[in-house]
Amino acid sequence: MIAKALDGEALPIYGKGDQVRDWLYVEDHVRALQAVFERGEPGRTYNVGGHNERQNIEVVKTLCAILDELRPRADGKPYAAQMTEVADRPGHDSAMRSTPAASAPNWAGPRPRRSRPAFARRRPSGAAWRHDGGYPPCAILVTGAGGQLGTELQRCARRRAEIVAIDHDTLDLRDTTAIAAMVASRPFAAVINGAAYTAVDKAESDVVTARAVNAMAPAAFGEACAKAGIPLVQVDRLCVRRRQARRVEVNDPVTPLGVYGASKLGGELAVRTSGARHAIVRTAPGRVRAWPQLHQDDAAPGGKPRHAVGSCRPAWLADQRCRPANALMTIALRLIEDEAAPTGTFHFSNAGAISWADFATEIFRQSDARGGPSAAVVPIPSSDYPTPAARPANSLLSHSAIHAAYDIAPRDWQMALSDILDELIGATK
């Protein structure tokens, strides 16, 4: 109906359009099918409905009214003028209803996220919006395009939206005026700020740059997004904290370690107070995609081998625990695509706890199984590898907030690692 309306075609209404249908948003349908696949009982029948019964005529009128607001016709007439009654089809059901509870009284499946006509306001992408030659409303500005995270953001997002990816050569994140101009340069639907100053040790002596990129830039993006009325997804690559015996919750008090941690905290606070609809997604550090580093004979301070080559014995920090992060873009897109999605701060990383030493050991074990580089790993305490900036002994992140808000459960880190090594080296031989 939307495509026909925008192309000026007649909008066919069968009979009086009083047939009742239970309208179900496609993402809710997919979530229900996934839930049945994962938790359903063999041999049982399940109904999947949207709890959103509407007459066909009501749905078409709603779509026309929304298009009148978002994309008025050139002649000033309402889209409802294109509605045309056609003869009803023989045997056309007057009502199609589903009662999910009746099919499985004890079923605790997912509830539809969009049970109101408001879901129709989601901006369609593709040719329907491009036929007039203008900018599609679903263009997303992504920063940090040249880094590992930025590359993944682009790869995962291109299937759903137009990505305008920029790096430090295109936009100087130390220039807040340039940031505001970039956001206002075209009608973006959202901004994903994945860029950051990540040189934790160097930040101790480069305070001005670290604070400009990690604190002032997010503040500028927040202000610009608030002015444009679009959401901001701020990616935080681990806000450094002091030792905690349990997993870090999103509302736990933050005690940054060093300049890097303080600058990241400043960026979070700036986004929260910017007035922009936002989601701060904290994740853990992940360096598996930097595979070429494993081929470099790069010595760490004190002569200890940092990376493995052949039979070299690399040193890793065995008493630091983290959850290697993966597939962040999928999370970010769901946060910005759903207009009713909860805002605030969320954690996402792969499931499972692992030390850097054990992580390195598993990388080389899986690499060796694929015919790739292999090496022995020697665990050492952090005290044997002093650095300018202190690191937390525990950086495990709790996923309770993002799971409660979005039904998102992270994959196991070993499965994610296996997929990455399959891509970088090849399947297990």
C-alpha positions in Angstrom: 0.0 0.0 0.0 2.8 2.4 0.8 4.6 1.8 -2.5 1.3 2.2 -4.4 0.5 5.4 -2.6 3.8 7.0 -3.3 3.7 6.0 -6.9 0.3 7.6 -7.3 -1.5 4.3 -8.0 -5.0 3.3 -6.8 -5.3 1.8 -3.4 -7.7 -1.2 -3.7 -10.2 -1.7 -0.9 -12.0 -5.0 -1.1 -15.7 -4.4 -0.6 -16.2 -1.9 2.3 -12.8 -2.8 3.8 -14.5 -4.1 7.0 -12.6 -7.4 7.0 -10.8 -7.8 10.4 -7.2 -9.0 10.5 -4.7 -9.4 13.3 -1.9 -7.2 12.1 1.6 -8.5 13.1 4.8 -6.7 12.6 7.4 -8.8 10.8 10.1 -8.6 13.5 7.6 -9.8 16.1 6.7 -12.7 13.8 10.3 -13.7 13.5 10.8 -13.4 17.3 7.8 -15.7 17.9 9.1 -18.3 15.4 12.5 -18.2 17.1 10.9 -18.7 20.5 8.9 -21.7 19.2 12.0 -23.2 17.6 14.0 -22.8 20.9 11.4 -23.6 23.5 8.4 -25.1 21.7 7.2 -28.7 22.3 7.2 -31.1 19.3 3.7 -32.0 18.1 2.1 -28.9 19.5 0.4 -26.2 17.4 1.0 -22.5 18.2 -0.9 -19.4 17.1 1.2 -16.3 16.5 -0.8 -13.1 16.7 -0.1 -9.4 17.2 -3.0 -8.6 19.6 -3.7 -5.8 17.1 -7.0 -6.5 15.4 -8.0 -3.9 12.9 -10.3 -3.5 9.9 -8.4 -3.3 6.6 -10.0 0.1 5.9 -8.7 1.4 9.2 -5.1 0.3 8.4 -5.2 1.9 5.0 -6.6 5.2 6.3 -3.9 5.2 9.0 -1.1 4.7 6.4 -2.6 7.5 4.3 -2.7 9.9 7.2 1.0 9.1 8.1 2.1 9.6 4.5 0.1 12.9 4.4 2.3 14.0 7.3 5.7 12.6 6.2 5.5 12.9 2.4 2.6 15.1 1.3 1.5 14.8 -2.3 2.7 17.4 -4.7 -0.9 18.4 -5.6 -1.9 18.9 -2.0 -4.5 16.2 -2.0 -4.7 13.5 0.7 -3.5 10.0 -0.1 -6.9 8.7 0.9 -8.2 10.1 -2.4 -6.4 7.2 -4.0 -8.5 4.6 -2.1 -10.7 2.7 -4.6 -13.4 0.1 -3.7 -13.2 -3.1 -5.7 -15.4 -6.1 -5.7 -14.8 -8.4 -2.8 -13.3 -11.8 -3.5 -15.6 -14.8 -3.3 -15.1 -16.6 0.1 -13.1 -13.6 1.5 -13.0 -14.2 5.3 -14.7 -11.4 7.2 -12.3 -12.0 10.2 -9.0 -13.7 10.8 -8.1 -13.8 14.5 -5.5 -15.7 16.4 -5.6 -16.4 20.1 -2.0 -17.4 21.2 -3.0 -18.1 24.7 -5.7 -20.6 23.7 -3.2 -22.8 21.7 -0.8 -23.1 24.7 -2.2 -22.0 28.1 1.1 -22.4 29.8 3.2 -20.9 27.0 5.3 -18.0 28.1 6.4 -16.8 24.7 7.4 -13.3 23.7 4.8 -10.5 23.6 4.6 -8.4 20.4 6.6 -5.2 20.8 4.4 -3.3 18.4 0.7 -3.9 19.2 -0.5 -0.4 18.2 -0.8 1.3 14.8 2.2 3.4 15.7 4.5 0.7 14.2 3.3 2.0 10.8 5.3 5.2 11.4 8.6 3.4 11.1 10.3 4.9 8.1 10.4 2.5 5.1 13.7 2.1 3.3 14.6 1.3 -0.3 13.1 2.4 -3.6 9.8 3.6 -2.1 11.6 6.6 -0.6 14.1 7.0 -3.4 11.8 7.5 -6.3 11.8 11.3 -5.9 15.6 11.6 -5.9 15.8 12.9 -2.3 17.8 11.5 0.6 16.3 8.4 2.1 15.2 9.0 5.7 17.0 5.9 6.9 20.6 7.1 6.4 22.7 6.5 9.5 25.9 8.4 10.2 28.6 6.1 11.6 31.9 7.4 13.0 35.1 5.4 13.4 34.8 3.9 9.9 38.5 3.0 9.7 38.7 0.9 12.9 37.8 -2.7 13.7 34.5 -1.7 15.2 33.7 0.8 12.5 34.3 -1.9 9.8 31.9 -4.2 11.6 29.3 -1.5 12.0 29.3 -0.9 8.2 29.2 -4.6 7.3 26.3 -5.4 9.5 24.2 -2.3 8.8 24.3 -2.2 5.0 21.5 -4.7 4.8 19.1 -2.5 6.6 20.0 1.1 5.9 22.2 3.5 4.0 25.4 4.0 5.9 27.4 7.2 5.8 30.7 6.1 7.3 33.4 8.6 8.3 36.8 8.4 9.8 39.3 10.8 11.3 40.4 12.0 7.9 36.8 13.1 7.1 35.9 14.5 10.5 38.2 15.8 13.2 36.5 14.7 16.4 38.3 17.4 18.3 36.3 20.1 16.4 32.9 20.3 18.0 31.7 22.9 15.3 32.6 20.4 12.6 30.7 17.7 14.4 27.5 19.8 14.5 27.9 20.7 10.8 28.3 17.0 9.9 25.1 16.0 11.7 23.2 18.8 10.1 24.6 18.2 6.6 21.7 15.9 5.6 18.6 14.4 7.2 20.2 11.5 9.0 17.9 9.0 10.9 20.4 8.4 13.6 24.0 8.7 14.6 26.2 5.8 15.8 29.4 7.2 17.4 31.8 4.3 17.4 34.9 6.4 17.3 37.1 6.8 20.4 40.6 7.5 21.6 41.6 4.0 22.7 45.3 4.3 23.5 44.8 3.7 27.2 48.5 4.1 28.1 49.2 7.0 25.8 46.2 8.9 27.2 48.2 9.4 30.5 50.4 11.8 28.6 48.0 13.0 25.9 45.2 14.2 28.2 43.9 16.9 25.9 43.3 14.7 22.9 41.8 11.9 25.0 39.3 14.2 26.6 38.5 15.9 23.4 37.7 12.7 21.5 36.1 10.7 24.3 34.2 13.4 26.2 33.8 16.6 24.2 32.9 14.8 20.9 30.1 12.7 22.4 28.8 15.9 24.0 28.7 17.6 20.6 27.0 14.6 18.9 24.4 14.6 21.7 23.6 18.3 21.3 23.5 18.0 17.5 21.2 14.9 17.6 18.9 16.6 20.1 18.6 19.6 17.8 17.9 17.3 14.8 15.5 15.2 16.8 17.3 11.9 16.0 18.6 9.2 18.3 22.3 8.8 19.2 23.9 5.4 19.9 27.1 6.0 21.8 29.5 3.0 21.9 31.7 2.8 25.0 34.5 0.3 24.8 34.7 -0.5 28.5 34.6 2.2 31.1 37.6 1.3 33.2 36.8 0.5 36.8 38.3 -0.6 40.0 38.3 -4.3 41.2 34.8 -5.6 41.7 34.0 -9.2 42.8 30.9 -9.5 40.6 29.8 -8.6 37.1 29.4 -4.9 36.5 25.7 -3.7 36.3 24.8 -0.7 34.2 23.8 1.3 37.3 26.9 0.5 39.4 29.0 3.5 40.6 31.8 4.2 38.2 35.3 4.8 39.5 37.5 5.3 36.4 41.2 4.4 36.4 43.4 6.9 34.7 42.8 9.5 32.0 41.2 7.1 29.6 38.6 5.9 32.1 37.8 9.5 33.2 37.4 10.7 29.6 35.0 7.8 28.7 32.9 8.6 31.8 32.8 12.2 30.8 31.4 11.2 27.4 28.7 9.1 29.0 27.6 11.9 31.3 27.5 14.3 28.4 25.3 12.1 26.3 22.9 11.5 29.2 22.4 15.2 29.7 22.4 16.3 26.1 18.7 16.0 25.6 19.0 13.5 22.8 17.2 10.2 22.8 20.1 7.9 23.3 21.4 4.5 24.0 24.9 4.0 25.5 26.2 0.5 24.7 29.2 -0.5 26.8 31.2 -3.4 25.5 34.4 -5.2 26.3 37.7 -4.9 24.4 38.1 -7.3 21.5 41.2 -7.7 19.3 40.8 -11.0 17.5 40.3 -9.3 14.1 43.8 -7.8 14.4 45.1 -11.1 13.2 48.1 -9.7 11.3 49.6 -8.7 14.7 50.0 -12.4 15.5 52.6 -12.6 12.7 54.7 -9.7 14.0 57.8 -10.3 16.1 56.9 -7.4 18.3 58.7 -7.2 21.7 57.0 -5.8 24.7 58.8 -3.6 27.3 61.5 -5.6 29.1 62.1 -7.9 26.1 59.1 -10.2 26.7 57.6 -11.3 23.4 54.1 -9.8 23.0 52.9 -11.7 19.9 53.6 -15.3 18.9 55.6 -16.4 15.9 56.2 -20.1 15.5 57.5 -21.4 18.8 57.7 -18.0 20.5 56.2 -17.8 24.0 54.0 -14.7 24.3 53.2 -13.1 27.6 49.6 -12.3 28.4 47.9 -10.8 31.5 46.5 -13.9 33.2 44.8 -12.1 36.1 42.7 -9.7 34.0 39.2 -11.1 33.1 37.0 -9.8 30.3 34.3 -10.8 27.9 35.5 -10.4 24.3 33.0 -8.3 22.4 31.5 -9.2 19.1 28.6 -8.3 16.7 27.9 -4.9 18.3 26.2 -3.5 15.3 23.3 -5.8 15.5 22.6 -4.5 19.0 23.0 -0.9 18.0 20.6 -1.1 15.0 17.9 -2.7 17.1 18.2 0.2 19.6 17.8 2.9 16.9 15.2 1.2 14.7 12.5 0.7 17.3 11.0 4.0 18.2 9.5 2.5 21.4 12.8 0.9 22.5 14.1 1.7 26.0 16.8 4.2 26.2 19.7 4.5 28.7 22.8 2.4 29.3 23.3 -1.2 28.2 26.1 -3.8 28.3 26.8 -6.2 25.5 29.7 -8.7 25.0 30.0 -12.4 24.4 28.9 -14.8 27.1 31.4 -16.5 29.3 34.4 -15.4 31.4 38.0 -15.8 30.3 41.4 -14.4 31.2 43.6 -12.9 28.6 46.0 -15.8 29.0 43.3 -18.4 28.4 41.8 -16.3 25.6 45.2 -16.3 23.9 45.6 -20.0 24.4 42.2 -20.7 22.8 43.0 -18.5 19.8 46.2 -20.4 19.1 44.5 -23.8 19.7 41.8 -23.0 17.2 44.3 -21.4 14.8 46.4 -24.6 14.9 43.4 -26.7 14.1 42.9 -24.6 11.0 46.5 -24.8 9.9 47.3 -21.3 11.1 49.9 -19.8 13.5 50.5 -21.7 16.7 52.4 -20.8 19.9 52.7 -21.6 23.5 51.3 -19.1 26.0 53.0 -18.2 29.2 50.6 -16.7 31.8 52.2 -13.9 33.9 50.8 -11.6 36.6 50.1 -7.9 35.7 52.9 -6.9 38.0 55.4 -8.5 35.5 54.0 -6.2 32.8 53.8 -2.7 34.2 52.0 -0.1 32.1 51.5 3.7 32.5 47.7 3.2 33.1 46.3 0.8 35.6 43.9 -1.9 34.4 41.0 -3.4 36.3 41.4 -7.0 37.4 37.7 -7.7 36.6 35.8 -6.2 33.7 33.0 -8.7 33.4 29.8 -7.0 32.2 26.3 -8.0 33.2 23.8 -8.4 30.3 20.7 -8.2 32.5 19.6 -4.8 31.3 19.8 -5.4 27.6 18.2 -8.8 28.0 15.3 -7.4 29.9 14.8 -4.5 27.5 15.4 -6.3 24.1 15.4 -10.1 24.7 19.0 -10.1 23.6 21.2 -13.0 24.8 24.9 -12.9 23.8 26.6 -15.8 22.0 29.3 -17.8 23.8 32.7 -16.3 23.2 34.2 -19.6 21.9 31.5 -19.8 19.2 32.2 -16.2 18.2 35.9 -16.8 18.1 35.4 -19.8 15.9 33.4 -17.9 13.4 36.1 -15.1 13.2 38.9 -17.6 12.7 36.9 -19.4 10.0 36.8 -16.1 8.2 40.4 -15.1 8.7 42.1 -18.5 8.3 39.5 -21.0 7.0 37.4 -23.8 8.4 38.9 -26.4 10.7 40.9 -28.9 8.8 
